[in-house]
Amino acid sequence: MKRPWKDRLYAAYVSSGQAEDSHLEPATHFAPRRPYIQRVIRQHISSNRNCRILDLGCGHGAFLYFLQQAGYQDIHGVDVSAEQVAMAHRFGITNVDRQDITFYLNNVEDETVDIVLLMDILEHLTRQELFDMLDDVFRIMRPGGKCVIHVPNASGVYGMHVRYGDLTHELAFTPQSAQQAFSTVGFEYIQCFEDKPVIHGPISIVRWLLWNLGTWPTRLLLAAETGGKAFILSQNMLITAVKPEPTADSKRNLW
């Protein structure tokens, strides 16, 4: 029996060039992603350094590395790629397990996780797998917990560059389809954010200016067609979604 194609791709995720191999020190290797990841942590992750954070599909551990640098204690990652996990361990990020994510989630107790990271993972799933995973994520999260998601943006100017840049990708999202998926599962306060360049030096200021000026004509055309005002045009977009707190009535019913 032939080996499933997706298993073959994940097994060679680093050696095929899809994920960058590196023998640099982690601080040097992760430096290009530092401004963006630190902004996500600062703006979307709880300031409570003792909150429990689970990074699903963590790759070689970029978010875990910067979470550790920021002083977060209770953090853990899981990824199906042996090559990615081996790289994370080589970088000294030891709190990463190689495991099928669905199997891993089956062994996590209900309402025990404060923050779940789904960074560049949902696009790898079929629609049924997407809802199965989101149901599991919703189950393990504490009420008031937050999910932070990063996905290809199908309405982005170059969104298809990401959607078709990896043979394991199955999906891309728009703000509307993200709202549809997460609200159907039960999440609320669903917000989508454009991945604009992060200002952290002279070159990034130029990139930021070029992005804002260069996308203005597209925004104007979309506004003329739709009558809308806010559009997300980056290749990827960030999404946050919150598990609702029990209402006063539901608390009384539980009692």
N, C-alpha and C positions, 0 to 999 in steps of 0.2 A: 504494500500500500504506500502511495506517495505521501510525503510529508505535506501538510497544509501550507499553502503559500504564505499566509500571514505569519505562521510560526517561523518559517524560514527567514522572513524579513526581520522579525524581531530578534532572532538569534544572531543576525549579522548587522544589527542596528548601528553599531560603531564601525565595524570593519568595512561596511558598505559605504561609509561616508555620510550617512544620514544624520548621525550624531558625531560631533567632532571629538576625535581622540586627542589626548594631551598628556604630556609628561611634565608639564609646567607645575609650579606650585599652585594650589587652589586659588590663592588671592590673585595671582596673575591670570590664571585661566578664566576666572569668573569676572574679572575686572570690566569687560565690555558690558556685562549685564547688570553691574552694580547699581547704576543710577535708577534704572527701571525697577528692579526688584526692591530696592530700598524705598522707592516711592510707594510701591504697592503695600509694603509692610507698614510704612508710616501712615498711609491713608486708609487702609482697609483691614488691618489686623489689630486685634485688641491690644491695648497697652499693658494688659496683665501678663507678665512674663511667665506665669504659672498655668495659663490656659492650655488645654490639650489640643494640639494641632496635628492633623493627619494629612500628609501629602500623597495623594493617589496618583500613580504614574509619575513618580518624582524624577525619573531619568537618573542622571548622575549627581543630583542633589544640590542644584544651584540655590533653590529657595531655602532648603534646609541649612545650607552653609551660612547664608546671610541671617536667617533666623537665629542660628547659634551665635553668630557674631553680635546680634542685637540682645542676647541674653535670655532668649526663650529656652525653657528647660524641658518641657514635656512635648517633644516633637518626634515624629516618626514618619518614615516614607516607605513606600512599596512600589516595585516596578517588576514587570514581567521579563525584561531584558537582562540576561546574565551579564552581558558586556557593560551595560549601563551601571548595574549594581556593582560590578567589579571596579569600575572607574570611581564610583562614589566612595567605596571603601579605600581605594588608593589615595583619594583626597583626604582621608581621615574622617569621612562622614559615615560612621559605623552604624547609625540607627536607621539603616535601610535594609529591607528584606526583599529577596527575590521571590515573588509569589504571584499567582494569578489574582487579580484584584477582587474578582467576584468571590473567590474562595476565601480571601483574606477578610472581606467584609462580613461574610457569613459567621465569622468568629469574633466579631466586635459586638459588645453588648449594646443594648438599646440606650440611647440618650446619654452617651458617655464622652462625646467629642464636642469641643467648642467651635473649632474652625476646621473646615475641610477644604483643601486646595485641590482644584481640578484644572491644572495648568497644562494646556495642550494635550488633553486626553480624550475629551468627549467626541472630537472629530474622528477618532479611530473606531467608533462604535456604530453598529447598525441601529436603526430606530428602536427596535425591541431591546437591544442591549443598553441603549441610552436610558430608557425608562426603568429597566431593571436596576441599573446602577444608581440612578437618581432616587428611586424608592429606597434602596439600601442606605444611601447617604442620608436621606431624610430620617430614616429610622434611627441611625446611630447618633445623630446630632441632638444636643441638648436644646430645649426650647430657648429661643433667643440666639442660638448659634448662627454662624455665618458661613456661607459657601462662597469661595472666591474662584472664579472660573476664567480661563483664557482660551479662546477658540478662534478659528478662521472666520472672518467677516465676509459673508457672501455679498453684502452690499458695499464692500470696500472697493476703492478704485482698482486696486490690484489684489483683491481678495482671492481670486482664483489661482494666483501664483502660489499661495499657501495651500489652498484646498487640494490642488493637484501636484504639490511639491513633494508629496510622500505617498507611495503606493498603498500604505496602510490606512490612509484617510478615507472615510466613508461619508462624512457630512461637512457642511459649513452652516453657519447660522446668520440670521439677521436679528436685530433687536426684537422684531416682532415674533420670530420663531423661538427665540430664547425666552421671551415672556410667556409664550404659549406652553413651552415644555415645563418650565419651573413652576408656573402657577398651577398647572394641571397636577403636578406632584404634591403641591401643598405649600410651596414657598411663597413668601410675600416680600414687599419692598425690593423688587427686582430692578436693578439699575444696570445700564450698559454705558461703557466709557470708551472714548476713542483713544487709541494708542498713539498719541502725539509724541514727537521727540521730547525727551526730558532735558531741560536746560541744566548743564553742569560744567560748561566751559565755552570758550569762544566758538569752536566748531559747532557745538550743539545749538548755540544761539542762531547761527546761520541756517542749520537744518530746520529749526523751529520756525524761523521766518519764511523759509522756502515752502514748508508744508502749509502754513496758514495762507500764504499768498497763492500758492499753486493750486490749492483745492477750492479757492473762492469761486472760480467760474462754475465748477461742478455743483457746489452748494447753491449757487444762484439759479442754475437750470433746474435743479431738483425742487427748489422753492417755487419756481414758476409753474412747474408741472403739478406739484402736489399741494401747494399752499402751506407746506410745513416750514419749520424753522430750524430744527436740530437734526443733523444727519451725522452718522458715524461712517467715515470714509477710509479709515486705516485698514491695512491688510488683516489685522487681528483686532479683536476687541476684548476688553475686560468686562466681566459680569459679576455682580454680587447679588446674593439672594439670602434671605433670612428665614429661619424656621420660626413660625409664630409662637409667641408665648401663650399659655392657656389664658382664656378670658376669665373674668370673675365668675361668670355662670358655669363655665366648664370646670373651674376649680371646685365650685360647690357640688357639681355633679360627681366629681372624682371622690370628694369626701363622703 
